[in-house]
Amino acid sequence: MSIDHKTDNEDGGGVLYKGGRLPSWDALSPQDQSPYQDEHVELMLSIADEHSLMQLEGFRLITPQQNWERFWTIEFPAVGGAQAWIEAEMAPPYGRYGFYEYYLSKRWRPDYFSEWVENPAGGVPQRHEDPRSIPNLSAKRDSVILLVFGRWRPESDQASPEERGDPERTARMRAVPASMG
């Protein structure tokens, strides 16, 4: 697969990515997995460097959904970086052992949901010396991140927000964190 990187712009671009492992990955011995992982990490570090990776956050789903285990948000200053990341993520040999579902994203009204954030995250996380070393992770049971994807039907942009049901949808989304507490 080849992606045209000429659509690059400076409006920022991101990747929303759901991933999981094929059973064939677990069938490989650790000695076979290690070189694939090393090659993959080097490739992803080169993409991060070349396209000025701004942010990478990974989340484990509360429970796996079918083959999906993790969710990642990855941000670059330009769309071309996000496109290059997607292409590199699926590159053989490592890429053959995973399930991938990508959403290419662009910033839209960044402050639109800012009033919903009850406890903003503190500062930028520190980078680790060895990118192959995954720090100990623990679940924050008192913190849940809710992701909502929506698509409008064709021509729905011609309807008013009330006709589309935007206020009701927003009220349902805002009620989720309150119902969890």
C-alpha positions as CSV (number, residue, x, y, z in Angstrom):
1,M,0.0,0.0,0.0
2,S,1.3,3.4,-0.8
3,I,-0.1,6.7,0.5
4,D,0.4,10.0,-1.3
5,H,2.3,12.2,1.1
6,K,1.9,15.3,-1.1
7,T,-1.4,16.1,0.7
8,D,0.7,17.3,3.6
9,N,-0.3,20.5,5.3
10,E,0.5,22.3,8.5
11,D,-3.0,22.0,10.0
12,G,-1.9,19.0,12.0
13,G,-2.8,15.4,11.6
14,G,-3.4,12.4,13.8
15,V,-4.1,8.7,13.8
16,L,-6.7,7.0,15.9
17,Y,-5.7,3.4,15.9
18,K,-7.2,0.2,17.3
19,G,-4.9,-2.8,17.3
20,G,-4.6,-6.3,18.3
21,R,-2.4,-9.4,17.6
22,L,-3.1,-12.3,15.3
23,P,-2.8,-15.8,17.0
24,S,0.1,-16.4,14.6
25,W,2.2,-13.9,16.6
26,D,2.0,-15.9,19.7
27,A,3.0,-19.0,17.8
28,L,6.4,-17.4,17.1
29,S,9.1,-18.1,19.6
30,P,10.6,-15.1,21.5
31,Q,13.7,-15.6,19.5
32,D,11.7,-15.1,16.3
33,Q,9.6,-12.2,17.7
34,S,12.6,-10.2,18.9
35,P,14.1,-9.3,15.5
36,Y,10.7,-8.4,14.1
37,Q,10.1,-6.1,17.0
38,D,13.5,-4.5,16.8
39,E,13.1,-3.8,13.0
40,H,9.6,-2.3,13.7
41,V,10.8,-0.1,16.5
42,E,13.6,1.3,14.4
43,L,11.1,2.0,11.5
44,M,8.6,3.7,13.8
45,L,11.4,5.8,15.5
46,S,12.6,6.9,12.0
47,I,9.0,8.0,11.1
48,A,8.6,9.8,14.4
49,D,11.9,11.7,13.8
50,E,11.3,12.4,10.2
51,H,7.8,13.7,10.7
52,S,8.2,15.3,14.1
53,L,5.9,13.2,16.2
54,M,4.2,15.4,18.7
55,Q,2.3,12.9,20.9
56,L,1.7,9.2,21.2
57,E,-0.6,7.8,23.8
58,G,-1.7,4.2,24.2
59,F,-4.7,2.9,26.1
60,R,-5.7,-0.7,26.9
61,L,-9.3,-1.4,26.4
62,I,-11.2,-2.3,29.6
63,T,-12.0,-5.6,27.9
64,P,-10.8,-6.8,24.5
65,Q,-13.4,-6.2,21.8
66,Q,-13.2,-9.1,19.3
67,N,-9.5,-8.9,18.2
68,W,-8.9,-5.4,19.5
69,E,-6.9,-4.9,22.6
70,R,-5.4,-1.4,22.5
71,F,-6.3,2.1,21.3
72,W,-3.7,4.6,20.3
73,T,-3.7,8.3,19.6
74,I,-0.8,9.6,17.6
75,E,-0.3,13.2,16.6
76,F,1.9,14.9,14.0
77,P,2.2,18.6,13.0
78,A,1.1,17.7,9.4
79,V,-1.2,15.0,7.8
80,G,1.7,13.5,5.9
81,G,3.3,12.3,9.2
82,A,0.1,10.6,10.2
83,Q,-0.1,8.9,6.8
84,A,3.5,7.8,6.9
85,W,2.9,6.3,10.4
86,I,-0.1,4.2,9.1
87,E,2.0,2.9,6.2
88,A,4.9,2.0,8.4
89,E,2.8,0.4,11.1
90,M,1.6,-2.3,8.7
91,A,5.0,-2.9,7.0
92,P,6.2,-6.5,6.9
93,P,7.4,-8.5,8.6
94,Y,6.0,-7.2,11.9
95,G,2.9,-5.8,10.4
96,R,1.7,-9.2,9.1
97,Y,0.9,-10.3,12.7
98,G,-1.6,-7.7,13.7
99,F,-5.2,-6.4,13.4
100,Y,-5.3,-2.8,12.4
101,E,-8.1,-0.3,12.2
102,Y,-7.1,3.3,11.5
103,Y,-8.9,6.6,11.5
104,L,-7.0,9.5,10.0
105,S,-8.0,12.6,12.0
106,K,-7.6,16.4,11.7
107,R,-8.1,18.9,14.4
108,W,-11.6,20.4,14.5
109,R,-12.4,23.1,17.0
110,P,-9.9,22.0,19.6
111,D,-11.6,23.8,22.5
112,Y,-15.1,22.4,21.7
113,F,-15.0,19.8,24.4
114,S,-12.5,21.5,26.8
115,E,-15.3,22.4,29.3
116,W,-16.0,18.7,29.6
117,V,-12.6,17.9,31.1
118,E,-13.0,17.7,34.8
119,N,-9.4,16.8,35.7
120,P,-6.9,17.9,33.1
121,A,-3.8,15.9,32.7
122,G,-0.6,17.3,34.2
123,G,2.4,18.2,31.9
124,V,3.9,16.2,29.2
125,P,5.0,12.7,30.2
126,Q,8.7,12.2,30.3
127,R,10.4,10.2,27.5
128,H,12.1,7.0,28.4
129,E,15.8,6.4,27.5
130,D,15.1,3.1,25.7
131,P,12.1,3.2,23.4
132,R,12.0,-0.6,23.4
133,S,11.5,-0.6,27.2
134,I,7.8,-0.3,28.2
135,P,7.5,1.2,31.7
136,N,5.3,-0.5,34.2
137,L,1.7,0.4,33.5
138,S,-1.2,0.3,36.0
139,A,-4.9,0.8,35.5
140,K,-6.4,4.0,36.7
141,R,-9.8,2.6,37.7
142,D,-11.1,6.0,38.7
143,S,-10.3,7.4,35.2
144,V,-12.1,6.4,32.0
145,I,-11.6,7.9,28.6
146,L,-14.7,8.0,26.5
147,L,-14.3,8.1,22.7
148,V,-17.3,8.8,20.6
149,F,-17.2,8.6,16.8
150,G,-20.0,10.0,14.8
151,R,-20.7,10.5,11.1
152,W,-23.4,12.6,9.6
153,R,-25.6,11.2,6.9
154,P,-25.3,12.7,3.4
155,E,-26.8,16.2,3.3
156,S,-27.2,16.3,7.1
157,D,-25.1,19.4,7.1
158,Q,-28.1,21.2,5.6
159,A,-30.2,20.4,8.6
160,S,-30.2,22.4,11.8
161,P,-28.4,21.0,14.9
162,E,-31.9,20.6,16.4
163,E,-33.2,18.6,13.4
164,R,-30.1,16.4,13.5
165,G,-30.6,15.7,17.2
166,D,-27.2,17.3,18.3
167,P,-28.5,18.6,21.7
168,E,-29.8,15.1,22.6
169,R,-26.7,13.4,21.5
170,T,-24.5,15.8,23.4
171,A,-26.6,15.3,26.5
172,R,-26.2,11.5,26.3
173,M,-22.4,11.8,25.9
174,R,-22.1,14.1,28.8
175,A,-24.2,11.8,31.0
176,V,-21.8,8.9,30.6
177,P,-19.0,10.1,33.0
178,A,-21.7,11.2,35.5
179,S,-23.3,7.7,35.4
180,M,-19.9,6.1,36.0
181,G,-19.1,8.0,39.1
